[in-house]
Amino acid sequence: MICTRSLRVDYDDVTAVRDLDLDIASGEIYGLIGPNGAGKTSTIRALAGVLEPTYGDIRLAGVDALEHPEEAHRRLGYMPDFAPLYDDLKVWEYLSVFATAYALPRPIRSERVEHCLGVTGLREKRDAFIRELSRGMRQRLALAKTLLHEPNILLLDEPASGLDPIGRVELRRILGELARAGAAVLISSHILTEMSGLCTSIGIMERGRLAASGRVEEILKKLGSRGVLHVRAASPHPALAEVLNASEMLSQVEMKDEQTATALVLGGEADAARLLAQLVAAGVAVVSFHVESEDIEEIFLKIGAREVS
């Protein structure tokens, strides 16, 4: 759905994006993360057609976006950071203006406006003037506008900025539904915790380059990252220590007491499932068994340390 090859964006003597290769499939929520100035916004603006890349190729849903920009961007929804809004319009009026601008057929314009108001939780603000909206509500309105024409490619620059915790949960729900319907979603953020639990894949940008890209678990594996197993039995049982110490998927097993242990996990989910089955088969009444994985922030810090070194 979204594909770039050797994409480069220069501003005079400054290179914002360097030889970027992206592949984002239908149904994927891809998080582009990195510090301010890493090249995230320039990448999204180039994909959206807001700026022309210095060189490189961009294909959106199989269409060459540089050769056929109108066709490529027809089903694309772009939400910039600090999206321009018109304070003197009411919420529904603003959406109606863009429903017309998107050339939606007249019979369905009102239906799409009402649908997007509902999806983004703005029905109660329908008749409010935009100047009366909070920062979070303005973000919701910008997202509603982006969804009006039912795009199958979404480019969202810092979409969670200004949203309260409830708004962020709603954003995850909305984007999850769109991805399940087949949309390809690209999100940028410099706030790493915003991406946890939201993205199916991530790309980490440093100084205009893509330092790492892929599913979170794949990147963890490449980095040699290890999860921490926490297991607790209902009552003391000698087999707990015996099974854990004999397992090849664990290292640094530490018995907190006769019914509680931690260990570094060397295997994957299938190995963990087998280990749990072994504990149960040995007669251990397991009441808690979970692997605590590294989060996106820890991944980013590892990648950043490698880039600096």
LUMGUSE-492795 format. One record per residue (C-alpha): x, y, z. Coordinates in steps of 0.1 Angstrom, whole numbers, plus 5000, padded with zeros to 4 digits. Layout:
<badrens>
XYZ ...
</badrens>
This chain:
<badrens>
500050005000 502850245009 506250194993 509250414990 512650354974 515750564980 513550854991 515551174998 514451515010 516851815011 516352165024 519152365009 522252225026 520352005051 519251655043 516051565062 515451225048 518250995035 517650705011 514450585028 512950255019 509450185034 507049895028 503749925047 501049675039 497249685040 496049635075 499249755091 499650035116 503250155112 504750385138 507550615126 509350715158 512350925166 513451255182 512451595168 514451665136 514851295127 512951335094 509551195104 507451495093 509451545061 508751185052 505051215058 504851545038 506651385009 504251095009 501251335011 502551534982 502951845002 506651864993 508551724964 511351484973 514851554960 514751214944 513450864950 510250674943 506850674960 504050434953 500750444970 498350154965 500450054935 500350404918 503450614912 502750914933 505251134915 504051044880 500351034888 499851244920 496151304916 495350934912 497750824940 496351074965 492651024958 492250764986 494850915009 493951085042 496651325056 496451475090 499351725097 500451825131 498552145140 496052085112 494552415100 491052475113 488652765107 487652915140 484553095127 482852775114 480852535134 482152175137 479552035113 480052325088 483752255087 483251895079 480551975053 483052215035 485551935032 482951675022 482251904993 485951964986 486451584985 483751574958 481651324978 478251264961 475651504975 473351234988 475951085011 477751405023 475551455054 475751085062 479551085061 479651405082 477451245109 479350915107 482751085113 481351295141 480250975158 483450785151 485551065167 483251135196 482251485184 478451445181 477951655212 480151935198 478451925164 477052275167 479952435186 482152685170 485652555164 487152845184 485452695215 487152355211 489952235234 493252125218 492151755221 488751825205 490552015177 492651705171 489551485169 488051725144 491151715122 490951335123 487251345114 488051555084 490751315074 488351015074 485451185055 486351035021 487050685035 490750675026 492550345025 495850505033 496250735064 499250955071 498951095106 501651335120 501551335158 497851245160 497851195197 499251535205 496951715229 494651415235 493751315270 494050945281 490450875270 491151035236 494250825231 492250505239 489650615214 492350685188 493750335192 490250195188 489550405156 492850315140 492549945149 489149935132 490450105101 493449865099 491149565103 489149705074 492249705053 493650055056 497450115058 498150355086 501450555090 501850745123 504650965134 505451055170 508451155192 506551035223 507350665224 504750565249 502050675225 503050395201 503050115227 499949895222 499050085190 501449995162 501849655146 505249765132 507650045138 510450235120 513050415141 514450725124 517850885133 519251175114 517051115084 517850745081 515750445090 517850275118 515549985122 512149875107 509849585113 507449425137 508349505173 509049135181 511349105151 513349415161 513649275196 514948945182 517549125160 518749325190 519149005211 516549145235 515348915263 512048915282 511748835319 509648545330 507648585362 506048265375 504248185408 502747865421 499747835444 501947655470 505547545473 506547265450 510047125443 509247075406 509047445401 512847495405 513647165388 511647235356 512947595353 516547505359 516347225333 514847445306 517047545277 514947855270 515848015303 518848165319 519648325352 516748145370 516248305404 513948155430 512448425451 511048165474 509747805470 506747915449 507948225431 510648265404 512048485377 514348415347 515548555315 513748415285 515848305255 513048145234 509748265219 506048235226 505847875216 508747785239 507047965268 503847775261 505747445262 507447545295 504047625311 502747285300 505847115315 505247285348 501547185349 502546825339 504946815368 502246895392 502947265398 499747455404 500647765384 498648075393 500748335375 502948295344 503848595321 506748725301 507549095305 508949215272 510949535265 508749815252 509250055223 511150305245 513750045254 514049945218 514650305208 517250365234 519150055222 518950155186 520050515195 522950385215 524150175185 523750475161 525850705183 528450435187 
</badrens>
